[in-house]
């Protein structure tokens, strides 16, 4: 295979992620020509829709998957947290590259700490998980916020928001060093399953599958598998306030999970360890669902 068409969304972050994949492939295969192909997804077109309320599952990936199945591209690069848990027939994730930072970051307009935010601080996010986590700290006003990373930062400054919550991985990949940035601890602000990781998707059994396998990081694959099994067992979508983060040490997977009630008033959290990522994810999910049910009674 002398050339490969790499599909991506058109945002700055998506393009940066896809170019990273192309650069790694070029460094491995000196004669390979990589072409970036920009695909518009529903999530890109419907920029005014509230992500937490109206965007369908797969809003950021379906168009890319269709382009793969139609043969218009050979590889699709996704933010792993955007992929639905049910696999798409005919497609597979052939590589899970090493993960970037997984934590969230609170950007603030002024130099404050999490503990010194004003009581009625206006915090921008369209993520139910992030909203639930921030509301554990105080009676803040959660302001819906969509758009790419620079757009969200501009909205914070233009609309006078006290802060916005973003993924550290996106800021790192875009090279954004904002002056007031608080890295949120992953024990209490557990990130979204798959946050900071990429999914390199291909048609099953295609030539591209072997081509991109050089990008695979087994530890990241195991961690993401545990997180997504947790998500799948709970049967949660993008509207469910849920967090999961796994680490792998000497083959042992340690998964931290966090599950909120729909009204954000109750939270169950815990840790599960083991060597089978699917068993670890499903086991923790069942335990937290039971605990959340108990604490609401």
SVG drawing of the C-alpha trace seen along z (x, -y; Angstrom):
<svg xmlns="http://www.w3.org/2000/svg" viewBox="-36 -40 48 51">
<polyline fill="none" stroke="black" stroke-width="0.4" points="0.0,0.0 1.7,-3.2 -0.9,-5.7 -3.5,-6.1 -6.5,-8.5 -7.0,-9.5 -10.4,-10.8 -10.9,-13.4 -13.3,-16.1 -12.3,-19.6 -11.8,-21.2 -8.3,-22.4 -8.0,-19.7 -9.2,-16.9 -6.8,-17.9 -4.0,-18.0 -4.8,-14.5 -5.1,-13.1 -1.8,-14.8 -0.1,-13.2 -1.3,-9.8 0.0,-10.7 3.3,-11.8 3.8,-8.6 2.9,-6.5 5.3,-8.5 8.1,-8.0 7.6,-4.3 6.9,-3.8 9.3,-6.1 7.5,-5.6 3.9,-6.0 1.9,-9.0 -0.7,-10.2 -3.7,-12.4 -6.0,-14.1 -9.6,-14.0 -12.0,-16.3 -15.4,-14.9 -18.2,-17.0 -20.2,-15.3 -23.6,-16.1 -21.9,-17.5 -19.9,-19.9 -22.9,-21.1 -25.3,-21.4 -23.1,-23.8 -26.0,-25.5 -27.5,-22.2 -27.1,-21.5 -24.8,-18.5 -26.3,-17.2 -29.9,-17.4 -30.3,-16.9 -27.3,-15.6 -27.7,-11.9 -25.3,-9.2 -22.4,-9.1 -22.9,-12.7 -19.2,-13.2 -18.3,-9.8 -21.2,-8.5 -20.2,-10.5 -16.6,-9.3 -17.7,-5.7 -19.9,-6.0 -16.9,-7.4 -14.9,-4.3 -17.6,-1.8 -18.0,-3.6 -14.3,-3.4 -13.8,-7.2 -11.2,-7.0 -8.9,-4.1 -8.5,-5.3 -10.6,-7.4 -9.1,-9.1 -11.5,-9.7 -11.3,-11.0 -12.1,-7.7 -14.6,-9.2 -16.8,-10.1 -17.1,-6.5 -20.3,-4.7 -19.7,-1.5 -21.4,0.8 -19.0,1.7 -20.0,0.8 -20.3,3.8 -17.5,4.0 -15.3,1.7 -12.7,2.2 -10.3,0.1 -7.0,1.3 -4.8,-0.9 -5.1,-2.6 -2.1,-4.9 -0.5,-5.9 -2.8,-8.2 -2.3,-11.9 -3.2,-13.5 -6.6,-12.2 -7.6,-14.9 -9.9,-17.9 -8.7,-21.5 -10.7,-24.4 -9.7,-27.6 -10.6,-30.8 -10.7,-34.5 -9.0,-35.5 -6.3,-34.0 -8.3,-31.9 -8.3,-28.4 -11.2,-25.9 -11.9,-26.7 -12.0,-30.4 -14.5,-30.5 -17.3,-32.9 -20.5,-31.2 -22.5,-31.8 -19.7,-31.4 -20.8,-30.9 -19.1,-27.8 -19.3,-26.9 -19.7,-23.2 -22.2,-21.1 -21.0,-17.9 -23.4,-16.5 -20.5,-14.8 -18.5,-18.0 -21.6,-19.9 -22.3,-17.3 -18.7,-17.4 -18.6,-21.2 -21.9,-21.3 -20.4,-19.0 -18.2,-22.0 -20.8,-24.7 -24.1,-26.2 -22.6,-27.3 -24.5,-28.4 -23.8,-25.9 -23.8,-27.6 -24.1,-25.4 -21.0,-25.8 -20.1,-24.2 -17.6,-24.9 -14.0,-24.1 -11.4,-24.9 -10.5,-28.4 -14.2,-29.2 -15.0,-28.1 -12.1,-30.2 -13.3,-33.2 -16.9,-32.7 -15.6,-32.6 -13.9,-36.0 -16.7,-37.5 -19.6,-36.4 -17.9,-37.0 -18.0,-33.4 -15.9,-32.7 -14.5,-29.5 -14.9,-26.7 -13.9,-23.0 -11.9,-21.4 -9.9,-18.3 -6.2,-18.7 -5.4,-16.6 -7.0,-19.1 -5.1,-22.0 -1.8,-20.1 -2.3,-18.9 -3.2,-22.5 -0.3,-24.0 -2.6,-26.3 -1.0,-27.5 -3.7,-29.6 -2.6,-31.8 -5.2,-30.7 -5.5,-26.9 -6.3,-24.5 -5.6,-20.8 -8.5,-19.0 -7.6,-15.8 -8.8,-12.6 -9.9,-11.1 -12.8,-13.5 -13.1,-14.8 -13.0,-11.4 -12.7,-12.1 -15.0,-10.7 -14.2,-7.1 -11.6,-7.2 -10.7,-10.9 -7.2,-11.7 -7.1,-8.6 -7.4,-8.2 -9.2,-5.5 -7.7,-4.6 -10.5,-2.9 -10.4,-0.9 -12.4,1.5 -12.1,4.9 -9.4,7.1 -8.2,4.3 -4.6,3.5 -4.8,0.4 -5.4,2.6 -1.9,4.0 -0.5,0.6 -1.7,-1.3 -1.0,1.5 2.4,-0.1 0.6,-2.8 -0.9,-0.3 -0.1,-0.8 -1.2,2.3 -1.5,0.6 -3.7,-2.1 -5.9,0.5 -6.4,2.4 -7.3,-0.8 -9.7,-2.0 -11.3,1.5 -12.0,1.4 -13.5,-2.1 -15.7,-1.3 -16.9,1.9 -17.9,-0.1 -19.8,-2.5 -21.5,0.3 -22.5,2.2 -24.2,-0.9 -25.7,-1.4 -24.8,-5.1 -24.7,-7.6 -23.3,-11.2 -26.2,-12.4 -25.3,-10.3 -23.1,-11.9 -20.4,-9.2 -16.6,-9.1 -14.1,-6.3 -10.3,-6.2 -8.1,-3.1 -4.4,-2.7 -2.3,0.3 0.7,1.4 2.6,4.7 -0.5,6.1 -2.9,5.2 -5.7,2.8 -7.0,0.3 -10.3,-1.4 -11.8,-4.3 -15.5,-5.0 -17.9,-7.8 -21.7,-7.7 -24.1,-10.5 -27.9,-10.5 -29.7,-12.4 -30.4,-15.3 -26.7,-15.4 -27.6,-15.1 -26.2,-11.7 -22.9,-10.1 -21.4,-6.6 -17.7,-6.2 -15.2,-3.4 -12.2,-1.4 -11.9,2.1 -8.7,3.9 -7.9,7.1 -6.2,8.4 -9.2,8.8 -10.3,5.4 -13.8,6.4 -14.4,8.1 -13.0,5.1 -15.2,2.6 -18.4,4.6 -17.8,5.5 -17.3,1.9 -20.3,0.8 -22.6,3.3 -21.4,2.2 -21.8,-1.5 -25.3,-1.1 -26.3,0.8 -24.6,-1.8 -26.3,-4.7 -29.7,-3.0 -29.1,-2.5 -28.0,-6.1 -31.1,-7.5 -33.5,-5.5"/>
</svg>
